[in-house]
Amino acid sequence: MFGAAAIAGLAYIQYQAAQAGNYAIDLFGRAKDTASSTANTLFEGAGDIYGRTKNGWEKTRDSMELPQLPAWLQNLLSKDGSSSSNGSGGPSGQGPTPSENRSGVAGAGAATAAAFGLDAESEEDARSEEAAARDDQMMMLTRKMIEIRSLLQTVGQSDSLTLPSIVVVGSQSSGKSSVLEAIVGHEFLPKGSNMVTRRPIELTLVNTPNAHAEYGEFPALGLGKITDFVQIQKTLTDLNLAVPEADCVSDDPIQLRIYSPNVPDLSLIDLPGYIQVTGYDQPTELKEKIAALCDKYIQPPNVILAISAADVDLANSTALRASRLVDPRGERTIGVVTKMDLVEPERGAVMLNDRKYPLRLGYVGVVCRVPHQTSSLFSRGSANIASAITKNENAYFAAHPSTFGPASSLQVGTTNLRKKLMLVLEQTMSASLATTAEAIHQELAEASYEFKVQYNDRPLSADSYLAESLDAFKHSFKGFTESFGRTEVREIVKHELDQQVLNLLAQRYWNKPFDDLTPPLPETDALMDLPKADPENVLWHLKLDASTASLTKLGIGRLATTVVANQLQAQIDRLISTSTFSTHPFARTAITQAATAILRNLSYDTSDELEICIKPYKYRIELEDNEWARGRENISAVLKAELRDCESAVKSVEEAVGGKKRLRDVMGFIDRVRSGDVVLEGDGVGGAGGFSSSLLGIGRQAVFLRDRADILRMRLLAVKSKQCANKKNKYYCPEIFLDAVADKLTSTADLFLDAELLSKFYYNFPRSLDTHFRSLTPGEIEQFAREDPKVRRHLDVVRRKELLEHVLKEMEALRQLEAREKRSASRGTQTKTLGDGDGSRKGRWGLF
């Protein structure tokens, strides 16, 4: 009886809804409360009556204003009025979100819903728990395959080592960019009036279900995470415009990865749009180059996403024409018809059902235009436009239910396009896995063979190579420290001071008062008269004292420190050139700078302190007999070496003139001029005596060298004479005295330099190298190792072998995951066959 009363109440509400809505709702509530306490069997028996009243009740409920009703009644009516999916992006209901209706399914399907572009108001959100789990599994498979594809891209070197991508082609202004931006949910592609897309854009979408932020990365540029999509758009524009207009387009791809919880896992390639006519400011071969670039990417096994505008006949679609050439049966081409709202619905439906240009994967109609009233909200590129585009599409297609409704079997909407792309990409990648696995096995066998034969299975990494090179260099440096000590420092400093002694002797004793083509002045106190000079001659005393003061006040501290530091720097350069660092400009620079910095810091204090140590010699110098004897022996060797250098220089001048006879003639003419036998007219700048000015200049050099050699022979005889055997005759033998003074200065300098410069440098330099190289980033270490071509090849072989092994492991894990997914899908299909007769879902590949 209660059940019959409830049914009667429902029928009465249907009849009186238009006149007394509030009363009907109240009566229905009381009837429902009463009916809930009765047996469910009575309601089942009255199901046919309720079915007849359902359609009328839905109209009545839709006419009510829910906000004016009590909360409990709103919840009741909302549960009763949940939207149902029609699979075509049709009208949306006003029901609650998936988390309110299906709390048990939300955890499994929320990420997939966001990736497909579903929201709280979309009909597609009413998926079953089984469908959501299946979609999640499909997304996981696609994501794993995209990861494998990225790994294969890093391996490179072979066209067979790749997995398919979706290549987006279409003519300019066909809406190609709008489709990609609708899938991503942001305006990020370059836009402009003069063909701004000049390079392929390899776009990898990565679904990040647990992330809240959306960002992009350019792996090849190392710019880090870019959360501002306006900046991404600017970067893409700059990279494209970097291609010179004379080159038209470039096949060098731009790699971009976008991470977002609102995108599906996809691998897309955006290409420059086809053109029909070349502009006056564009190269004549632009059309052919764009076509050739697109043909390169639409080859198998890639999937072709052919974009065509609805206001252009498919017969004139450049994208379809190009796809037919490489895919005549349409087995891997998806047709996308954009701008569906610009044509009559019937014409749009005809294009989606086209039989003249059939595609196995079918056509999808979309309206990717952002509504004008909301476009200002997304002007700064930070907001996601996917929801606005989906609402706009749903509103348009829902306005024509007879044309685009469920009965039409047409696929429309960006949501369906996302799902189709994911399914097709997964299927295509799965079909290519076997071929790719065979190619990987072959490449791995070749890499393993090369690794064994050429490198004897010796593992190598950038870190280990740097460590080995640094250890070897420090070992060679240690050997240098054992061979370069106080003795070597003494030799370097003494040789430098010997040169200073020779300069002083030449300046005060040896040089003649003329060096030009002029008669000589009369000489007073000639050097040849020195052995017979008066011991009390003040002039010779002043010359020796002045020479000694010049030597001791020369700045021995700075001079000695500088020459030793330069020698250390030269030895470091020699060690670098004989080590593995010789082929590494980065390491050479780093080591050289480290040594220079340490030596510079040590040189300042060492030179000042050494100058203080030799300060007493500036005022008083006393020599022992053994020091005089040692100076006599040493200066003899120095004078002999200087004489040999003069004689060698004379021979070089002879060769430059053209022979000894010619040089003798020039020198004879110069001697006659200087002796006054020949008088020149003028200054002789333009030549004289039949000799050119350049030849006379060479002759003067030869005369100088001859005279210097004569003086050296004379002074060698004087040094060896008995007169110079006694230190009391120092004024007669200035060469010996100055050499003995230089020897005393050297003894003080080498002791101090060994303790203050060498010891500290030997201690600090290896530690400075450790500190510097340990602070290198992994990227810098990799850059260092790859500077050597042989090491770079070794690293490439090792890395290639490891990557191939890693890819094989990932593919094996993917195969197992796909096998489990297929078993799950098979069980789900059997369950639906037994328990679901509406056939609303045809399995994973029902969209095909």
C-alpha positions, 0 to 999 in steps of 0.5 A: 500500500505504501509503495502504491501511494509513492508511485501515485505521488510520483505520477501526480507530481509529473502531472502538476509540476508546471503549476505547483512545483513547490508543492510537488517537491514537498509531496515527493519528499514525504512520499520518498521518506515513506517509501524508503521504509517499505520493501524494495520488492514493491519498488521493483514491481513498479519500475515500469510506471516510474520509467514512464514518468522519468522523462517528464520528471527530468524536465520538471527537475531541470526547471527548478531552482536548486539554490532555493531548495533545502540542502537535503533536497538539493543533494537528493535531486543532484544524485538523481540527476548525475550526468551520463557520458555520451562519448562525444563531448556533449552537454554537461550536467550540473552534478557533483565532482568525481570525488563526491560521486565516486570516492573509491575511484578518485584515487585511481582515476584522478590523474588520468581524468586530468590528463584526458582534459576532464573536469568536474562538469565533463560527461566523460568524468562519469567513468567506471572504476574499471575504465579509470583503472584501465586508463591509468594502466594505459597511461603508465605504459605510454609513459614508460615507452616515452621514457624508453624513446628518450633513452634511445634518443640519447643513444643515437647513431641509428635510425632503427633505434627509435620509437614512433612519435606523433608528427603534427602537419598542416598548412599555415592558419589551419589551427595546428598550433591551437590544437597543440596548445589545447592539448597542453592547456597553455599558449606556448608556441611561437606566433608571428606574421612571417613564418616563425616556426623554422625548426622542428619542435620535439615536444614531450608531455609528461604527466605528473599527477602528484605535482601542483606546478606546471613547467617546461624544460629545454634539455639541450639548453640547460635553462632549468625549470621554466614555469612561465609559459610566456617565457617558453614562448619567447625562448621558442621564438628566439630559437626559431628566428635564429635560423637565417632567413636565407636558410628558410628552415632547419632540420635541427630540432628543438627539444622541449619537455612540459611537465604538468598534472593536466597533460597526457603522456605524449611525444609530439613533433611540431613542424613548420606549416605548409605554404602554397605561395611564397611571399616576395620577402621569402626565399623561392625554395621555401615551399620545397624545403618545408615539404622536404622537412615534413616528408622526413618526419612523416615516414614510418613508423611515426603517426601523422596528425593531419590538421585541416580546417573545416572551412577548407575542403578536404580535397584541398588539404595539404596535410592529407595530400602529403600523408597519402604519399607516405601512408596511402592506406591511411593506417597511421594517419589521424585526421583533425578537423579544426574550426568546426564552428565556422561551418554548418553542423551538417557540413562538419559531420560530412567531413568527419564521416568522409569516405573519399579520404578514409582514414583507419584511425578516423577524424576528430572534430575540434573547436580549439578557440578560447572564448572571447569573454575568457581570453583576457584571463589567459593573456599572461600565459599563466592560467590553464586554458584547457577547461575553457576550451573544453566548455566552449567545445561542449557548448557548441556540440551540445547545441547540435545533438542530432548531428554530433550526439551519441547516435552519430558515432562521430568523434569530437572534442579535444578530450576525445582527441587526447584519448585517441592520441594516447591510445594510438601512440601506445599501440604504435609504440607497442608494435615497434617494440619488437623491431626496436628490441632486435636493433638494440640487441644488434647495437649492444653486440657491436658495442660490446665487441668494440669495448672488448677488442679496443679497450680490453673491457676496461671500464671508464668514467669521467670521474675515474679518468680525472682521478687517474690523470690527476694522480699521474700528474701529481706523481710526475710532480713529485719526481720533479720536486726530488730533482729540482732543489737548492743546487738547481736554484743556485745554477739558475741564479748564478747564471742570471748574475753572470749575465749581469756581471757581463753587462756591467763589464761591457758598460764600464770596461769593454764598450768603445766610445764609438759605434757609427761611421765616424772617426773615433775620439782619442781614448784615455785609460784604454783597457789594454793599458790596465795591466800596467796602470798605476795602482793608485789610479783613482779612475779604475778604483771608481769604476770597480766600486761603481760596478760593485754597487750596481751589482749589489743594488740591482734588486737581487731579491726580486731578480732571483725570485723572479727567475726561479719562479719563472723556471718553476712555471716553465717546469709545470708547463713541461709536466703538463705537456708530457701528461694526459692533461696535454690534450685538455685545454680546460685542465691546462688552464686550471693547472697553470693558473693554480701554479701562477697564483701560488708563485705570485703570492709567495714571490712578494714576501720572498723577494722582500725578505731576500733583499733584507738578507743581502743588505750587508753586501751593499756596504762591505764585501770581503773575499777569502782566497778560496772565493777569489780562486773560485771566482777566477775559475768561474769567470774564465768559463763565462768569458770563454762561453761569451767568446764562443757566442760572439764567434757564432754570431759573426758566422751568422752575419757572414751567411746573411751578407753572402760570404766571408769575402763580401763581409770582409770588404764591408768591414774594411770600408768601415775601418777606413772610415773610422781611421780617417782614411776615407771621408764621407760626403754626408752622413752615409744614410743612403749608402756609401762606398758602393754599399747599401745602407742595410749592408753597412748596418750589417757591417757595423754589427760585424765590426762590433762582434769582432772588436768584442771578441778581441777584448774577450781574448785579451781579458781571458789572457789577463784573468789567467795571468799571475797578476790576477792570481792575487785578490789584492789586485782586484782593480786590475782584474775586475771580472774576477772580483765581480764574479766573486761578489755574484757568487756570495750573493748567489749563496745567500739567495739559493739558501733562502729561496730553497726554504721560502719559495720551493718548500712552500710551493711544493707543499701548496701546489698539489693541495691546490690541485685537489681543491680545484678539481674536487670542486668541479661539477659533474658537467665540468668533469664530463666536459674535461674528459671529453676534450680528449678524442680518444677518451671521448670515444672510450666514454661513448662506447662505455656509455652506449653499452650501458644505455643499451643494457639499461634500455633492454631492462626497461623494455623487459619491464615494459613487456611484463607490464603490458602483459599484465595490462592485457590480462587485466583488459581481457578479464574486464572485457569478459566481465562487461560482456556478461554484465553490460549490454549497452556496449558503450565501451568496446575495449581499449581500442574501441575508438578505432 
